[in-house]
Amino acid sequence: MIIEVRSDSLIPPDDQIRTQIETMAVSGVLPPGHQLPSIRQLAADLGLAAGTVARAYRELEAGGVVVTRTGRGTSIAATAPHLSERERRARLVTAARDYVAAIRRLGVGQDQALAAVRDLL
């Protein structure tokens, strides 16, 4: 499982973690039962405070995306929730906003940026 937290993003790190794990669960990249890293391990891997990762895991559990069992850790829930159309749209806008900020930092023009997206789709 690869999670990337961007320090230059306007999105708080715990939201970035939550969104990425939820997206991977909903899309099937992380199948039901997949064991997530421990809070301490993921925090160390990402260079974040354990409380930041713990907050993301708590929100995922409250949303029914993951299940935490004492002594067994945290894993993807048997049935991950599907995103509502409103939530899907909100995430699309956030991703687009982050992409536009990145291409501006790179000095890439609109045609080249759109071509890159088309190639990946």
C-alpha positions in Angstrom: 0.0 0.0 0.0 1.4 3.3 -1.0 0.2 6.5 0.6 1.6 9.9 -0.2 1.1 12.9 2.0 2.0 16.2 0.3 3.2 18.9 2.7 2.4 21.6 0.1 -1.3 20.6 -0.1 -4.0 22.7 1.5 -5.6 19.4 2.6 -4.6 18.4 6.1 -2.4 15.2 6.3 -5.0 13.1 8.1 -7.6 13.9 5.4 -5.1 13.0 2.7 -4.5 9.6 4.4 -8.2 9.0 4.9 -9.1 9.9 1.4 -6.4 7.7 -0.1 -7.2 4.7 2.0 -11.0 5.1 1.4 -10.4 5.5 -2.4 -8.3 2.3 -2.5 -10.9 0.4 -0.5 -13.8 1.5 -2.6 -12.0 0.8 -5.9 -10.9 -2.6 -4.7 -7.1 -1.9 -4.7 -7.3 -2.8 -1.0 -9.6 -5.8 -0.7 -11.7 -6.6 2.3 -9.6 -8.0 5.1 -6.4 -6.3 3.9 -4.3 -5.4 6.9 -3.3 -1.8 7.2 0.1 -0.8 8.8 0.0 0.0 12.5 -0.5 3.6 13.4 3.1 3.9 14.6 4.5 2.2 11.4 2.5 4.4 9.0 3.4 7.5 11.0 7.0 6.6 10.9 6.9 5.8 7.1 5.2 9.1 6.4 7.2 11.2 8.8 4.1 12.3 10.7 2.9 12.3 14.3 1.1 9.1 15.3 -1.9 11.2 16.4 -2.4 12.3 12.8 -2.6 8.7 11.5 -4.7 7.7 14.4 -7.2 10.5 13.6 -7.4 9.2 9.9 -7.9 5.6 11.1 -10.7 6.8 13.5 -12.5 8.6 10.8 -12.2 5.6 8.5 -13.6 3.4 11.2 -16.5 5.8 11.8 -17.2 5.7 8.1 -17.3 1.9 8.0 -14.2 1.7 5.7 -12.0 -0.1 8.2 -12.4 -2.3 11.3 -10.0 -2.2 14.2 -9.7 -5.3 16.5 -7.6 -5.4 19.6 -4.6 -7.5 19.0 -5.3 -7.8 15.3 -4.9 -4.2 14.1 -6.8 -2.4 11.5 -8.1 -3.9 8.2 -10.4 -3.0 5.4 -14.0 -3.7 6.3 -15.8 -6.6 4.6 -18.0 -4.2 2.7 -16.5 -0.9 2.1 -19.0 1.9 1.6 -19.6 3.4 -1.9 -19.1 7.0 -2.4 -22.2 9.2 -2.9 -22.4 11.3 -6.0 -21.8 14.4 -3.9 -18.7 12.9 -2.2 -17.4 11.7 -5.6 -17.8 15.2 -7.0 -16.2 16.9 -4.0 -13.2 14.6 -4.3 -13.0 15.2 -8.0 -12.8 18.9 -7.5 -10.2 18.5 -4.8 -8.0 16.3 -7.0 -8.4 18.7 -9.9 -7.5 21.7 -7.7 -4.3 19.8 -6.5 -3.5 18.9 -10.1 -3.8 22.5 -11.4 -1.6 23.7 -8.5 1.0 21.1 -9.4 1.0 21.9 -13.2 1.3 25.6 -12.4 4.4 24.9 -10.2 5.9 22.9 -13.1 5.1 25.7 -15.6 3.2 23.3 -17.8 0.7 24.7 -20.3 -3.0 23.7 -20.4 -2.7 21.6 -23.6 0.2 19.6 -22.2 -1.5 19.1 -18.9 -4.7 17.9 -20.6 -2.8 15.6 -22.9 -1.1 14.0 -19.8 -4.5 13.4 -18.3 -5.9 11.9 -21.5 -2.9 9.6 -21.8 -3.5 8.3 -18.3 -7.2 7.8 -18.7 
